[in-house]
Amino acid sequence: MIWKTRRGTLDLTRHGRVMGILNVTPDSFSDGGRHCNPEAALEHARHLIAEGAALIDIGGESTRPGSQAVPTEEEIARTAPVVAALRAEWDGLISIDTAKSAVAAAALAAGADIVNDVSGLRADPAMPEVCAASGCGVVVMHMQGEPRTMQHAPHYAEVVAAVREFFGQRMDALENAGLHPDTLCFDPGIGFGKTLAHNLALLRALDRLSPPGRPLLLGVSRKSLIGKLLGNGNLALRDWPTVAITSQTREQGVMLHRVHAVRPNVEALRMTEAILGGA
């Protein structure tokens, strides 16, 4: 299993990778306001890399339930300088977390390698063209609704079938739009327009979701489903349950994990892979 990005091909055949989360926002659910200026953001990126992150995902607009949209110019001002600064000192993979083509284009020009779009490249009609022209890696996420309203009574006839069908449709559409299939990665969008029962059903079926040969990216780090299951609203206590999910889903073949706390998730991947025989 491979994933093509602007900075070469990531081989995911045997070893999973961790994507470190870098939110340069004042209002993200877990770490909003902590890394808003470029200096603080760059320092946190260095910390994530030192802990073993192979990818850094930089986001300038919160997508938590109920969040409000950020003007394009402001999102670019938050993210592009951080991408450029990180690119100047690091040769790893940088992802821009955005649904806006102008923000993606600015980040790619600053040195990003991947576009991570929560809308599955549907919110902005120009996004597929921007991604195809750059040859970047692309994360296609499933979301019912939009961040502002996505948790208002989400409903599916059968959530696993719906997400699987969505992925197949998006792969066909994006190939027709000029994107190479090897650049595509898929994210089931845990917590994005889904109830607790929907999320659990998807977590049980991860090995049946993505189009053949394409990797899944899983983002469950510190999310509300952990708090609901454990009866704990303290975000600081959600990192170890995240590690448990990382290990269990690696057994299902999930090779990319988007997390806040990098080191314990990297170690969980390596231990799980050793037991599976991939060390």
TABEL-V897349 format. One record per residue. N is the residue number from 0. RES is the residue in one small letter. PSI is psi in degrees with one decimal (999 if undefined). D_CENTER is the distance of its C-alpha to the mean C-alpha in Angstrom with 2 decimals. Layout:
n & res & psi & d_center
N & RES & PSI & D_CENTER
N & RES & PSI & D_CENTER
//
This chain:
n & res & psi & d_center
0 & m & 125.2 & 17.91
1 & i & 158.2 & 16.78
2 & w & 115.8 & 14.05
3 & k & 131.8 & 15.73
4 & t & 178.6 & 14.57
5 & r & -22.5 & 16.99
6 & r & 29.2 & 17.71
7 & g & -173.0 & 18.74
8 & t & 129.4 & 17.70
9 & l & 117.5 & 15.55
10 & d & 114.3 & 17.61
11 & l & 22.7 & 15.88
12 & t & -40.4 & 19.20
13 & r & -33.7 & 20.06
14 & h & 128.9 & 17.71
15 & g & 162.6 & 14.16
16 & r & 155.7 & 12.07
17 & v & 132.9 & 10.20
18 & m & 118.9 & 7.55
19 & g & 138.5 & 9.21
20 & i & 127.2 & 8.34
21 & l & 96.2 & 10.98
22 & n & 118.3 & 11.85
23 & v & 59.2 & 15.02
24 & t & 155.5 & 16.01
25 & p & -8.4 & 19.04
26 & d & 17.2 & 17.74
27 & s & 151.3 & 14.30
28 & f & -30.4 & 15.09
29 & s & -42.7 & 14.99
30 & d & 25.2 & 15.78
31 & g & 132.8 & 16.88
32 & g & -10.5 & 19.69
33 & r & -27.0 & 19.48
34 & h & 40.3 & 18.19
35 & c & -33.0 & 19.45
36 & n & 152.9 & 21.80
37 & p & -35.4 & 21.01
38 & e & -45.9 & 23.03
39 & a & -38.5 & 21.27
40 & a & -43.8 & 17.80
41 & l & -39.1 & 19.06
42 & e & -40.6 & 20.65
43 & h & -37.5 & 17.58
44 & a & -42.5 & 15.73
45 & r & -40.0 & 18.83
46 & h & -45.4 & 18.67
47 & l & -40.9 & 15.16
48 & i & -42.0 & 16.43
49 & a & -29.1 & 19.68
50 & e & -5.9 & 18.10
51 & g & 10.3 & 16.59
52 & a & 130.3 & 13.12
53 & a & -18.9 & 12.99
54 & l & 145.8 & 10.12
55 & i & 125.1 & 9.74
56 & d & 114.1 & 7.14
57 & i & 122.8 & 9.81
58 & g & 137.2 & 10.02
59 & g & 8.3 & 13.50
60 & e & 124.3 & 13.47
61 & s & 140.1 & 12.89
62 & t & 22.1 & 11.54
63 & r & 156.6 & 13.33
64 & p & 130.9 & 16.02
65 & g & 0.0 & 18.90
66 & s & 154.1 & 17.40
67 & q & 151.8 & 19.30
68 & a & 150.9 & 18.45
69 & v & 136.7 & 18.92
70 & p & 145.4 & 21.31
71 & t & -46.8 & 20.04
72 & e & -38.5 & 22.32
73 & e & -40.7 & 21.19
74 & e & -40.3 & 17.46
75 & i & -43.2 & 18.58
76 & a & -31.6 & 20.90
77 & r & -37.4 & 18.29
78 & t & -43.1 & 15.81
79 & a & -42.5 & 17.98
80 & p & -34.5 & 20.32
81 & v & -41.9 & 17.71
82 & v & -47.4 & 16.23
83 & a & -43.0 & 19.88
84 & a & -42.1 & 20.94
85 & l & -40.6 & 18.33
86 & r & -34.3 & 19.05
87 & a & -20.8 & 22.72
88 & e & 0.7 & 22.55
89 & w & 138.8 & 19.76
90 & d & 9.7 & 19.42
91 & g & -172.1 & 15.98
92 & l & 127.8 & 12.83
93 & i & 130.5 & 11.56
94 & s & 141.4 & 8.61
95 & i & 123.8 & 9.41
96 & d & 96.7 & 7.39
97 & t & 155.5 & 10.25
98 & a & 7.3 & 12.14
99 & k & 128.7 & 15.34
100 & s & -35.7 & 16.84
101 & a & -37.8 & 18.97
102 & v & -43.7 & 16.25
103 & a & -45.0 & 14.44
104 & a & -40.7 & 17.94
105 & a & -40.7 & 18.82
106 & a & -40.7 & 15.85
107 & l & -39.6 & 16.60
108 & a & -29.8 & 20.21
109 & a & -8.7 & 19.52
110 & g & 7.6 & 17.99
111 & a & 157.2 & 14.27
112 & d & -18.7 & 13.44
113 & i & 143.4 & 10.19
114 & v & 122.9 & 9.30
115 & n & 104.0 & 5.95
116 & d & 112.8 & 8.06
117 & v & -18.3 & 8.00
118 & s & -0.9 & 11.55
119 & g & 28.7 & 11.24
120 & l & 37.9 & 13.40
121 & r & -25.2 & 16.06
122 & a & -34.3 & 16.46
123 & d & 114.3 & 17.97
124 & p & -21.9 & 20.39
125 & a & -10.3 & 20.31
126 & m & -45.4 & 16.63
127 & p & -39.4 & 17.39
128 & e & -42.4 & 20.35
129 & v & -45.2 & 18.62
130 & c & -42.2 & 16.09
131 & a & -41.1 & 18.99
132 & a & -32.4 & 21.28
133 & s & -22.6 & 19.14
134 & g & 21.7 & 18.19
135 & c & 161.3 & 14.64
136 & g & 152.2 & 11.84
137 & v & 132.3 & 9.89
138 & v & 119.1 & 6.82
139 & v & 108.7 & 8.87
140 & m & 149.1 & 7.90
141 & h & 130.5 & 11.02
142 & m & 131.3 & 12.42
143 & q & 121.3 & 16.14
144 & g & -148.5 & 17.63
145 & e & 162.1 & 16.10
146 & p & -37.3 & 14.86
147 & r & -32.5 & 18.53
148 & t & 1.8 & 19.89
149 & m & -22.5 & 17.34
150 & q & 14.2 & 18.83
151 & h & 88.0 & 22.36
152 & a & 58.5 & 23.55
153 & p & 144.3 & 20.89
154 & h & 140.1 & 22.82
155 & y & 146.6 & 22.57
156 & a & -42.9 & 25.45
157 & e & 110.4 & 23.37
158 & v & -38.9 & 19.62
159 & v & -45.9 & 18.95
160 & a & -37.9 & 21.11
161 & a & -44.1 & 19.60
162 & v & -42.5 & 15.99
163 & r & -43.0 & 17.47
164 & e & -41.6 & 19.69
165 & f & -45.6 & 17.06
166 & f & -44.0 & 15.15
167 & g & -42.0 & 18.59
168 & q & -42.0 & 19.59
169 & r & -37.0 & 16.63
170 & m & -44.3 & 17.14
171 & d & -45.3 & 20.81
172 & a & -40.8 & 20.43
173 & l & -34.8 & 18.18
174 & e & -42.5 & 20.52
175 & n & -25.8 & 23.38
176 & a & -1.2 & 21.90
177 & g & 2.8 & 22.07
178 & l & 137.8 & 18.71
179 & h & 135.4 & 19.31
180 & p & -29.6 & 17.97
181 & d & -12.4 & 17.00
182 & t & -6.3 & 14.42
183 & l & 135.1 & 12.45
184 & c & 150.3 & 9.60
185 & f & 142.0 & 8.94
186 & d & 122.1 & 6.88
187 & p & -7.7 & 9.76
188 & g & 52.0 & 8.56
189 & i & 126.1 & 10.36
190 & g & -2.4 & 12.34
191 & f & 92.3 & 12.00
192 & g & 42.7 & 15.61
193 & k & 142.7 & 16.50
194 & t & 174.2 & 19.19
195 & l & -42.8 & 19.33
196 & a & -40.0 & 21.13
197 & h & -46.2 & 18.59
198 & n & -44.1 & 15.77
199 & l & -39.0 & 18.22
200 & a & -41.2 & 19.32
201 & l & -40.8 & 15.91
202 & l & -28.1 & 15.46
203 & r & -14.9 & 18.94
204 & a & 22.3 & 18.34
205 & l & -31.4 & 15.19
206 & d & -1.3 & 17.58
207 & r & 11.4 & 18.83
208 & l & -47.6 & 15.93
209 & s & 154.9 & 14.76
210 & p & 152.2 & 17.33
211 & p & 130.1 & 19.54
212 & g & -1.1 & 18.40
213 & r & 139.3 & 14.79
214 & p & 155.8 & 12.02
215 & l & 141.9 & 9.58
216 & l & 129.0 & 6.11
217 & l & 128.8 & 6.75
218 & g & 97.5 & 5.82
219 & v & 0.2 & 9.47
220 & s & 120.2 & 10.35
221 & r & 17.0 & 13.46
222 & k & 165.1 & 13.05
223 & s & -25.3 & 16.34
224 & l & -32.4 & 16.87
225 & i & -46.0 & 17.63
226 & g & -39.1 & 20.10
227 & k & -42.7 & 21.65
228 & l & -35.5 & 22.21
229 & l & -4.5 & 23.67
230 & g & 38.9 & 25.41
231 & n & 120.1 & 24.09
232 & g & 4.3 & 22.70
233 & n & 110.1 & 22.41
234 & l & -32.0 & 18.85
235 & a & -19.6 & 20.29
236 & l & 11.6 & 21.18
237 & r & -3.4 & 17.83
238 & d & -42.2 & 16.66
239 & w & -38.2 & 19.00
240 & p & -33.9 & 18.19
241 & t & -41.8 & 14.51
242 & v & -41.5 & 16.10
243 & a & -41.2 & 18.16
244 & i & -40.3 & 15.35
245 & t & -46.9 & 13.75
246 & s & -46.6 & 17.26
247 & q & -39.9 & 18.11
248 & t & -24.7 & 15.17
249 & r & -35.1 & 15.76
250 & e & -27.9 & 19.21
251 & q & -1.7 & 17.91
252 & g & 9.3 & 16.45
253 & v & 122.2 & 12.70
254 & m & -8.4 & 12.21
255 & l & 128.0 & 8.65
256 & h & 121.2 & 7.72
257 & r & 114.7 & 5.47
258 & v & 162.7 & 8.68
259 & h & -47.1 & 11.29
260 & a & 103.7 & 14.23
261 & v & -52.7 & 13.83
262 & r & -51.4 & 17.35
263 & p & -29.6 & 17.98
264 & n & -36.0 & 14.89
265 & v & -44.8 & 15.93
266 & e & -37.2 & 19.41
267 & a & -41.0 & 18.57
268 & l & -46.9 & 17.09
269 & r & -39.8 & 20.24
270 & m & -43.3 & 22.61
271 & t & -41.8 & 21.30
272 & e & -34.1 & 21.52
273 & a & -41.8 & 24.99
274 & i & -36.9 & 26.10
275 & l & -13.8 & 24.78
276 & g & 16.9 & 26.75
277 & g & 2.8 & 24.15
278 & a & 999 & 25.19
//
